[in-house]
Amino acid sequence: MKEIDPPTSKATRAADAAPHPLARLLALGRPAVMGVLNVTPDSFSDGGRFFDPERAVDHARALVADGADILDIGAESTRPYGGAVAVSAEEEMRRLEPILPAVVALGVPVSIDTMKAEVAAWALDAGAAIANDVWGLQHDRDMARVVAERSVPVIVMHNREAADPAIDIMAEIAAFFSRSLAIAKRAGIARSNIVLDPGIGFGKTPEQSILALSQLEALKSFDLPILVGASRKRFIDSVSPAPPDRRIGGSIASHLIAVAKGAAIVRVHDVAETVQALRVAAAIENAT
């Protein structure tokens, strides 16, 4: 007698075989836009405007309406220029608990921006689909295990404790990524689940951030998707002085160049403006 599948087994197998939402986005042939949602009181970019849960969820809805393909939610400031107040894993989760379910319910993939494996595990189990580690699996030794066990994509970002203007920043980024990829391989993270982020503004002088953007194509040698988050960063101020909320033009210019040099994802605060810029740039490039 032919064995009959349990009622849910075919659906379960189909779900397991289906590509991850991030893989589907990357297969569209256009850059994906990641919208930033900081639920912290000390963000460099928005000064805690969305620390209140209701305002945070409203902002997430606005980002999706503006065209965000992914939402990146973080509950601990990782201010790239110092001055951030470290918080416990318990505090991160307390900040996220009233917000994350509503953000996940919006229907776009949610990335959890944390350097703590405990927070990543909790958020991924609560519906987040991507881990975004600003220390590229090299800060919390359990992060790679958490990602591997859940078979989710991870964004591996380059970082340093402090900027050193004397170093070759591209060689430093490449060496860092090589270490992160070795950690990922040992943990059993599928290479197809890894995205690289050069960490614009993190552990870099403004000049090194500019250089990293100008030489982004060098990272193609890793044959992995690249994410660039240049939004409102200090290097823009070094070229054209302006406070963070007045750096939209510099942010858009940086991301258009990054996409031209191979970035598959851009992480931005100003989603509507970035989506418009990318669409217009694509229309001009594709005109015949």
NUZA-529401 format. One line per 4 residues: their letters; for each residue x, y, z of N, C-alpha, C. Coordinates in pm, whole numbers, plus 50000, padded with zeros to 5 digits. Layout:
N
A = X/Y/Z/X/Y/Z/X/Y/Z | ... .
//
This chain:
288
MKEI = 50084/49881/50000/50000/50000/50000/50088/50124/50000 | 50048/50220/49918/50123/50344/49911/50111/50420/50042 | 50227/50465/50093/50226/50540/50218/50166/50678/50194 | 50078/50718/50282/50010/50848/50270/50084/50951/50356 .
DPPT = 50115/51064/50292/50182/51171/50366/50089/51227/50473 | 50143/51263/50588/50062/51336/50685/50009/51464/50621 | 49898/51518/50668/49834/51633/50604/49926/51752/50582 | 50018/51776/50673/50100/51897/50660/50237/51871/50601 .
SKAT = 50271/51747/50572/50409/51719/50535/50448/51781/50402 | 50359/51776/50301/50393/51834/50172/50411/51984/50182 | 50322/52049/50255/50333/52193/50272/50462/52227/50348 | 50492/52144/50449/50613/52170/50525/50736/52156/50438 .
RAAD = 50740/52050/50356/50855/52031/50268/50865/52145/50168 | 50752/52192/50117/50753/52302/50021/50806/52429/50086 | 50763/52452/50211/50811/52571/50282/50960/52563/50306 | 51007/52443/50344/51150/52425/50369/51232/52447/50242 .
AAPH = 51174/52408/50128/51247/52418/50002/51237/52557/49940 | 51140/52636/49985/51120/52768/49926/51237/52859/49958 | 51272/52945/49866/51382/53038/49894/51346/53134/50006 | 51445/53173/50080/51425/53271/50187/51381/53403/50125 .
PLAR = 51300/53482/50198/51257/53612/50143/51373/53699/50095 | 51486/53694/50164/51600/53774/50120/51653/53723/49988 | 51656/53591/49971/51702/53534/49844/51611/53577/49729 | 51480/53583/49758/51387/53627/49654/51411/53774/49618 .
LLAL = 51440/53856/49718/51469/53997/49690/51596/54012/49606 | 51698/53937/49643/51825/53947/49571/51813/53896/49428 | 51714/53812/49403/51695/53757/49268/51616/53850/49176 | 51567/53962/49229/51485/54053/49149/51567/54131/49046 .
GRPA = 51697/54136/49065/51781/54208/48970/51785/54358/48994 | 51743/54402/49109/51751/54544/49146/51798/54551/49290 | 51855/54665/49331/51898/54675/49471/51779/54673/49566 | 51795/54605/49676/51693/54603/49781/51719/54718/49877 .
VMGV = 51612/54777/49926/51623/54890/50018/51584/54844/50157 | 51676/54859/50251/51654/54825/50391/51626/54953/50468 | 51511/54962/50530/51476/55078/50609/51519/55062/50754 | 51572/55168/50812/51626/55164/50948/51520/55202/51050 .
LNVT = 51505/55121/51152/51415/55152/51264/51494/55139/51394 | 51531/55251/51451/51605/55253/51577/51507/55275/51693 | 51500/55176/51782/51415/55192/51900/51507/55213/52021 | 51586/55320/52010/51683/55356/52113/51666/55504/52146 .
PDSF = 51708/55544/52266/51697/55687/52301/51817/55769/52256 | 51921/55702/52199/52046/55772/52172/52101/55746/52033 | 52013/55727/51936/52059/55708/51798/52122/55835/51745 | 52232/55822/51671/52296/55940/51614/52209/56004/51508 .
SDGG = 52127/55926/51441/52055/55974/51323/51921/56037/51354 | 51853/55990/51459/51718/56043/51484/51695/56083/51629 | 51799/56070/51712/51789/56123/51848/51678/56063/51932 | 51642/55938/51908/51540/55872/51988/51397/55903/51950 .
RFFD = 51374/55951/51828/51238/55988/51786/51143/55869/51788 | 51194/55746/51774/51107/55630/51763/51126/55533/51879 | 51169/55587/51993/51187/55505/52112/51052/55461/52168 | 50951/55545/52152/50815/55509/52196/50760/55399/52105 .
PERA = 50709/55289/52160/50663/55177/52077/50560/55215/51971 | 50464/55297/52007/50361/55333/51909/50420/55411/51793 | 50509/55505/51823/50574/55582/51717/50664/55493/51633 | 50728/55395/51698/50816/55304/51625/50738/55222/51522 .
VDHA = 50624/55170/51563/50544/55088/51471/50486/55175/51359 | 50443/55296/51393/50394/55388/51290/50504/55419/51188 | 50626/55437/51238/50737/55466/51146/50767/55346/51059 | 50759/55227/51116/50781/55106/51036/50679/55096/50923 .
RALV = 50553/55126/50954/50450/55125/50850/50482/55226/50740 | 50529/55344/50781/50563/55448/50684/50679/55403/50596 | 50778/55337/50654/50892/55289/50576/50848/55188/50471 | 50758/55098/50509/50706/55000/50414/50626/55069/50304 .
ADGA = 50542/55164/50342/50464/55238/50243/50554/55315/50148 | 50670/55358/50196/50764/55433/50113/50845/55343/50021 | 50836/55211/50042/50904/55119/49951/51013/55035/50011 | 51026/55031/50144/51129/54947/50206/51102/54800/50176 .
DILD = 51205/54730/50133/51196/54586/50108/51225/54505/50233 | 51302/54563/50324/51344/54499/50448/51338/54605/50557 | 51306/54564/50679/51313/54655/50793/51421/54605/50888 | 51511/54694/50926/51621/54660/51016/51593/54728/51150 .
IGAE = 51566/54648/51252/51526/54702/51380/51635/54675/51484 | 51675/54781/51554/51778/54767/51656/51738/54838/51784 | 51775/54779/51899/51735/54835/52028/51856/54871/52115 | 51973/54873/52054/52092/54923/52123/52170/55007/52023 .
STRP = 52199/55130/52060/52274/55216/51970/52415/55164/51952 | 52458/55160/51828/52597/55122/51797/52666/55240/51729 | 52631/55361/51775/52683/55484/51716/52826/55466/51666 | 52849/55482/51537/52981/55454/51484/53089/55549/51531 .
YGGA = 53054/55659/51595/53156/55756/51637/53170/55761/51788 | 53119/55659/51858/53134/55654/52001/53022/55728/52074 | 53018/55710/52205/52920/55781/52286/52793/55702/52312 | 52781/55585/52254/52660/55505/52277/52666/55442/52416 .
VAVS = 52550/55425/52477/52541/55362/52608/52507/55215/52589 | 52597/55127/52635/52572/54983/52623/52454/54944/52711 | 52375/54850/52660/52262/54799/52738/52269/54648/52744 | 52201/54590/52840/52199/54445/52856/52110/54380/52751 .
AEEE = 52126/54250/52735/52038/54175/52645/51893/54187/52693 | 51874/54185/52824/51738/54194/52878/51674/54328/52841 | 51752/54436/52845/51699/54567/52809/51668/54575/52660 | 51754/54518/52578/51725/54515/52433/51592/54444/52407 .
MRRL = 51575/54329/52467/51452/54253/52444/51330/54325/52502 | 51349/54394/52615/51237/54470/52672/51193/54580/52575 | 51289/54646/52511/51255/54750/52415/51188/54693/52291 | 51230/54574/52252/51178/54514/52128/51042/54447/52146 .
EPIL = 51016/54397/52266/50898/54313/52287/50767/54377/52242 | 50739/54503/52271/50611/54560/52227/50610/54604/52081 | 50722/54592/52012/50734/54645/51876/50752/54535/51771 | 50836/54438/51801/50875/54339/51699/50756/54264/51638 .
PAVV = 50660/54213/51718/50549/54140/51654/50473/54224/51552 | 50448/54351/51585/50374/54439/51492/50455/54468/51368 | 50586/54480/51382/50671/54507/51266/50678/54383/51177 | 50693/54267/51237/50694/54142/51159/50563/54126/51082 .
ALGV = 50452/54166/51144/50321/54152/51081/50303/54240/50958 | 50392/54334/50935/50379/54421/50818/50409/54348/50689 | 50473/54233/50697/50486/54148/50580/50615/54157/50501 | 50709/54241/50545/50840/54244/50478/50941/54179/50572 .
PVSI = 51049/54123/50517/51148/54060/50605/51203/54159/50706 | 51219/54112/50829/51272/54195/50937/51411/54145/50974 | 51503/54238/50984/51639/54209/51026/51657/54258/51168 | 51718/54175/51253/51746/54217/51390/51890/54264/51399 .
DTMK = 51905/54390/51431/52036/54455/51439/52086/54445/51583 | 52170/54345/51610/52222/54326/51744/52356/54256/51736 | 52439/54280/51837/52568/54209/51846/52562/54098/51949 | 52443/54075/52007/52428/53975/52113/52352/53853/52060 .
AEVA = 52411/53736/52078/52348/53613/52030/52215/53588/52099 | 52205/53619/52228/52081/53596/52302/51967/53678/52243 | 51994/53803/52209/51891/53889/52150/51856/53840/52010 | 51957/53803/51933/51932/53753/51798/51844/53629/51802 .
AWAL = 51874/53536/51891/51796/53413/51901/51651/53444/51936 | 51632/53532/52036/51497/53569/52078/51420/53633/51963 | 51483/53727/51892/51414/53798/51784/51386/53708/51666 | 51480/53621/51631/51458/53529/51519/51345/53432/51552 .
DAGA = 51338/53387/51675/51230/53297/51716/51096/53371/51721 | 51101/53505/51732/50978/53586/51737/50936/53635/51598 | 51007/53595/51495/50963/53629/51360/51060/53705/51275 | 51168/53758/51333/51270/53822/51249/51328/53717/51156 .
AIAN = 51374/53763/51038/51418/53668/50936/51566/53675/50905 | 51633/53779/50953/51773/53803/50920/51845/53852/51046 | 51968/53808/51064/52052/53860/51171/52150/53961/51112 | 52162/54076/51177/52254/54181/51132/52353/54208/51244 .
DVWG = 52476/54156/51229/52576/54163/51335/52682/54265/51299 | 52686/54376/51372/52782/54482/51342/52926/54444/51377 | 52944/54327/51436/53079/54277/51460/53108/54150/51382 | 53030/54124/51281/53063/54018/51186/53094/53882/51245 .
LQHD = 53017/53838/51347/53033/53708/51412/53157/53700/51500 | 53224/53814/51523/53351/53811/51597/53342/53870/51737 | 53224/53911/51780/53210/53970/51914/53151/53869/52012 | 53039/53810/51977/52974/53711/52061/52994/53575/51997 .
RDMA = 53065/53487/52065/53102/53358/52006/52982/53270/51976 | 52866/53301/52037/52746/53220/52013/52665/53267/51893 | 52700/53383/51836/52619/53436/51728/52617/53343/51607 | 52731/53291/51569/52737/53202/51452/52652/53077/51475 .
RVVA = 52655/53024/51597/52574/52906/51627/52425/52937/51615 | 52383/53050/51669/52242/53090/51661/52197/53100/51516 | 52278/53163/51434/52243/53180/51292/52238/53044/51222 | 52338/52960/51248/52343/52829/51182/52224/52742/51221 .
ERSV = 52190/52742/51350/52080/52656/51396/51947/52697/51334 | 51932/52825/51303/51804/52873/51248/51807/52886/51096 | 51920/52860/51036/51935/52861/50889/51883/52992/50828 | 51921/53104/50889/51878/53234/50840/51998/53310/50783 .
PVIV = 51972/53408/50698/52082/53491/50649/52141/53576/50761 | 52268/53608/50746/52336/53694/50841/52413/53801/50765 | 52403/53923/50813/52482/54033/50757/52608/54046/50841 | 52721/54027/50776/52851/54029/50842/52914/54164/50815 .
MHNR = 52919/54250/50919/52972/54384/50900/53113/54396/50953 | 53197/54470/50880/53332/54500/50928/53326/54606/51036 | 53411/54590/51136/53416/54687/51245/53555/54685/51307 | 53586/54791/51377/53710/54802/51454/53679/54878/51583 .
EAAD = 53758/54854/51686/53738/54927/51811/53763/55076/51792 | 53859/55109/51707/53891/55249/51682/53950/55263/51543 | 53933/55381/51486/53990/55407/51354/54141/55422/51364 | 54210/55377/51260/54355/55394/51250/54384/55446/51110 .
PAID = 54415/55574/51098/54435/55631/50965/54556/55575/50891 | 54641/55500/50962/54764/55450/50900/54743/55318/50825 | 54631/55251/50847/54616/55118/50788/54559/55125/50647 | 54581/55018/50571/54517/54998/50441/54377/54944/50470 .
IMAE = 54276/55028/50460/54144/54989/50507/54083/54876/50424 | 54111/54872/50295/54055/54764/50214/54119/54630/50248 | 54249/54630/50275/54314/54506/50318/54261/54462/50453 | 54236/54559/50541/54181/54529/50673/54041/54470/50661 .
IAAF = 53957/54527/50576/53821/54476/50557/53825/54334/50502 | 53910/54310/50402/53920/54177/50342/53967/54074/50445 | 54065/54110/50527/54114/54017/50629/54006/53987/50732 | 53933/54090/50772/53823/54073/50867/53717/53978/50811 .
FSRS = 53678/54000/50687/53577/53914/50626/53626/53769/50616 | 53753/53751/50586/53807/53615/50578/53795/53544/50713 | 53822/53617/50822/53806/53558/50955/53659/53525/50983 | 53570/53618/50948/53427/53595/50971/53376/53475/50891 .
LAIA = 53421/53462/50768/53376/53350/50685/53428/53218/50739 | 53547/53219/50797/53599/53096/50858/53514/53058/50980 | 53475/53157/51059/53387/53132/51174/53253/53076/51126 | 53198/53137/51022/53070/53092/50968/53078/52948/50917 .
KRAG = 53186/52917/50850/53201/52782/50796/53210/52679/50908 | 53287/52710/51011/53299/52616/51124/53165/52594/51193 | 53083/52699/51198/52952/52689/51265/52848/52618/51179 | 52875/52607/51050/52779/52543/50961/52683/52638/50894 .
IARS = 52717/52766/50889/52633/52864/50819/52655/52847/50669 | 52547/52830/50595/52559/52816/50450/52615/52944/50391 | 52708/52932/50300/52766/53051/50237/52658/53134/50167 | 52555/53066/50116/52447/53136/50048/52364/53222/50143 .
NIVL = 52388/53209/50274/52315/53286/50374/52396/53404/50427 | 52505/53440/50359/52593/53545/50410/52590/53667/50319 | 52576/53783/50381/52584/53913/50314/52697/53990/50381 | 52779/54058/50302/52892/54135/50356/52860/54283/50357 .
DPGI = 52904/54349/50465/52883/54493/50482/53016/54556/50522 | 53072/54646/50441/53202/54705/50475/53200/54797/50596 | 53084/54825/50652/53077/54901/50776/53119/55046/50762 | 53056/55114/50668/53088/55255/50646/53070/55333/50776 .
GFGK = 53174/55406/50816/53168/55486/50937/53212/55415/51063 | 53218/55283/51061/53254/55207/51181/53403/55176/51182 | 53474/55227/51284/53616/55199/51295/53697/55253/51178 | 53649/55361/51120/53713/55419/51002/53713/55571/51013 .
TPEQ = 53816/55632/50960/53814/55776/50945/53717/55811/50832 | 53672/55935/50823/53588/55973/50709/53655/55942/50575 | 53785/55964/50569/53857/55938/50443/53857/55789/50411 | 53867/55705/50512/53864/55560/50488/53724/55513/50446 .
SILA = 53621/55575/50501/53486/55541/50457/53466/55576/50310 | 53514/55692/50272/53505/55733/50131/53583/55637/50042 | 53702/55599/50087/53784/55505/50010/53714/55370/49997 | 53653/55322/50106/53583/55193/50101/53470/55196/49999 .
LSQL = 53399/55308/49992/53294/55321/49891/53352/55326/49750 | 53460/55398/49734/53518/55413/49600/53578/55283/49549 | 53620/55195/49642/53683/55068/49604/53594/54947/49636 | 53466/54971/49643/53372/54865/49681/53383/54743/49589 .
EALK = 53415/54766/49465/53423/54655/49369/53526/54550/49410 | 53624/54589/49490/53725/54493/49534/53664/54380/49616 | 53550/54407/49681/53486/54305/49763/53411/54202/49680 | 53398/54225/49551/53333/54126/49465/53409/53995/49463 .
SFDL = 53537/53999/49501/53618/53876/49499/53562/53771/49595 | 53484/53813/49695/53423/53717/49788/53301/53648/49726 | 53250/53701/49616/53135/53642/49546/53015/53626/49640 | 52989/53732/49717/52875/53735/49808/52803/53868/49793 .
PILV = 52674/53872/49824/52602/54000/49817/52663/54102/49912 | 52660/54227/49871/52717/54335/49952/52607/54431/49993 | 52607/54466/50120/52517/54569/50174/52599/54692/50207 | 52546/54808/50174/52613/54933/50210/52516/55020/50290 .
GASR = 52563/55066/50405/52485/55157/50488/52561/55286/50509 | 52547/55378/50414/52617/55507/50421/52526/55617/50472 | 52404/55583/50504/52301/55682/50533/52337/55774/50649 | 52344/55904/50620/52364/56010/50719/52497/56000/50795 .
KRFI = 52592/55925/50744/52717/55904/50817/52806/56029/50817 | 52901/56028/50909/52984/56145/50933/53072/56183/50814 | 53111/56085/50731/53198/56119/50619/53130/56220/50526 | 52996/56218/50521/52924/56315/50439/52949/56456/50493 .
DSVS = 52945/56468/50625/52970/56597/50689/53112/56647/50661 | 53206/56553/50646/53344/56593/50620/53361/56652/50480 | 53269/56619/50391/53274/56671/50253/53186/56795/50239 | 53066/56786/50299/52969/56895/50291/52902/56908/50427 .
PAPP = 52953/56996/50513/52908/57000/50652/52756/57015/50667 | 52699/56927/50749/52555/56928/50774/52526/56833/50889 | 52423/56861/50970/52383/56768/51076/52324/56642/51013 | 52313/56532/51089/52268/56406/51032/52139/56413/50951 .
DRRI = 52039/56489/50999/51911/56491/50928/51913/56579/50803 | 52027/56642/50775/52041/56722/50654/52143/56661/50558 | 52164/56531/50570/52262/56462/50486/52197/56369/50384 | 52074/56399/50348/52001/56310/50255/52070/56308/50119 .
GGSI = 52109/56424/50069/52173/56428/49938/52300/56347/49933 | 52384/56363/50035/52507/56285/50040/52481/56136/50055 | 52377/56103/50130/52341/55962/50147/52299/55900/50014 | 52214/55971/49942/52166/55919/49813/52281/55906/49714 .
ASHL = 52367/56008/49708/52482/56001/49618/52568/55878/49649 | 52591/55856/49777/52674/55742/49819/52611/55610/49779 | 52480/55598/49797/52415/55471/49767/52401/55447/49617 | 52381/55551/49540/52379/55533/49394/52514/55483/49344 .
IAVA = 52621/55540/49398/52755/55495/49358/52778/55352/49406 | 52735/55322/49529/52753/55186/49582/52682/55084/49495 | 52560/55115/49454/52486/55022/49367/52558/55005/49233 | 52607/55114/49179/52681/55106/49052/52805/55020/49066 .
KGAA = 52861/55015/49186/52982/54936/49210/52952/54796/49263 | 52824/54760/49269/52792/54622/49301/52711/54596/49426 | 52673/54698/49501/52593/54673/49622/52457/54617/49585 | 52416/54514/49657/52285/54451/49633/52179/54503/49727 .
IVRV = 52220/54560/49840/52129/54612/49941/52184/54745/49991 | 52095/54843/50009/52136/54967/50074/52051/54986/50198 | 52116/55024/50307/52049/55041/50436/52034/55191/50460 | 51909/55239/50469/51886/55383/50465/51781/55426/50567 .
HDVA = 51791/55554/50605/51688/55616/50689/51578/55678/50603 | 51616/55733/50489/51524/55808/50404/51481/55719/50287 | 51383/55634/50313/51346/55530/50218/51282/55588/50091 | 51183/55675/50104/51112/55725/49986/51207/55794/49890 .
ETVQ = 51295/55877/49942/51389/55950/49856/51488/55854/49789 | 51531/55753/49863/51626/55657/49807/51561/55572/49700 | 51439/55525/49726/51367/55445/49626/51348/55525/49498 | 51309/55651/49511/51290/55735/49393/51421/55750/49317 .
ALRV = 51530/55777/49387/51660/55795/49322/51703/55669/49248 | 51685/55554/49311/51725/55428/49247/51640/55399/49123 | 51510/55427/49131/51422/55403/49016/51457/55494/48899 | 51483/55621/48929/51517/55715/48821/51652/55677/48760 .
AAAI = 51749/55644/48844/51879/55604/48792/51867/55481/48703 | 51785/55383/48744/51767/55263/48663/51699/55295/48533 | 51598/55384/48536/51528/55420/48413/51622/55487/48314 | 51709/55573/48362/51804/55640/48274/51903/55540/48216 .
ENAT = 51954/55451/48301/52053/55353/48254/51991/55256/48153 | 51863/55226/48170/51799/55126/48083/51731/55187/47960 | 51733/55319/47949/51669/55383/47832/51741/55345/47705 | 51663/55328/47599/51723/55293/47469/51679/55395/47364 .
//
